[in-house]
């Protein structure tokens, strides 16, 4: 219907890799194929929110999922697809073998869908929060044009444990890899409400550390189109200019980072002590002072690294980021 009103407006077909949405005609077919479902330990269909869920370790479920998006693009007027819950998952009652097949199936179905749509159609994967190391490899194993972080840097500013934001560091580094690979990325950061600038700035600052020409930032407290998305964040209109260079890591542990832009805007973050400072070219400042964690006592040198050194340093070398001594 949108395409009929204005054929120039791109339409992206949303389909969840995990849930089968009851509002879709495809859900009627899912209900008739119990071999595709995730079942509970009692053998009943697992239906959070009343929705059937796909067991993507099953090839039939993968083939059906791909066919739904392909049909929407070829005959339904859609210009591309959006894979929600696209970065793998874990079902607590699955065996280790079943979970491995399940996670691999979520990758395989997206790779197959991207190939089926072809290079002329946009295919987006929503990777949500990158809090786990095993999620890091996903984007270079599935064929997608764009990646979305639904809860970008959600752990930055959330005080817990010895290190505050290992997930945020992984996401910033993934942004840098996406620029190298030619992927577009969208970083969606959520905060409690428009007056809670505490959470908002904890998304904006690391975004500016990783930002590149094909990356986009949004902030809201929900997905309601009549809510926060319609509000203008004043920082969005700031003159940024091109980066003067790649981000700089200021300590060997991956905690502190900085970056500067042509507008003379300068950004600094401390991911281990939830500190940040954005000095705009106009002279205005948005900041949160670093606060050392009272329990941040490390038994070994290796524990001081925000993410394990054997994970961090190969990425830094691939990105040609200098490692301080």
FENHU-V125012 format. One record per run of one state. SS is the DSSP state (A for helix, B for strand, O for the rest). FROM is the first residue (numbers start at 1). TO is the last residue. If there is no record, write none. Layout:
SS_FROM_TO ; SS_FROM_TO
This chain:
O_1_1 ; A_2_5 ; O_6_11 ; B_12_16 ; O_17_18 ; B_19_20 ; O_21_25 ; A_26_31 ; O_32_33 ; A_34_36 ; B_37_37 ; O_38_38 ; B_39_39 ; O_40_44 ; B_45_45 ; O_46_47 ; A_48_50 ; O_51_51 ; B_52_54 ; O_55_58 ; A_59_74 ; O_75_79 ; B_80_84 ; O_85_95 ; A_96_117 ; O_118_121 ; B_122_126 ; O_127_132 ; A_133_135 ; O_136_137 ; A_138_140 ; O_141_145 ; B_146_149 ; O_150_165 ; A_166_181 ; O_182_183 ; B_184_190 ; O_191_196 ; A_197_210 ; O_211_214 ; B_215_220 ; O_221_227 ; A_228_230 ; O_231_233 ; A_234_237 ; O_238_242 ; B_243_243 ; O_244_247 ; B_248_249 ; O_250_255 ; B_256_261 ; O_262_265 ; B_266_270 ; O_271_274 ; B_275_279 ; O_280_284 ; B_285_288 ; O_289_301 ; A_302_304 ; O_305_308 ; A_309_318 ; O_319_325
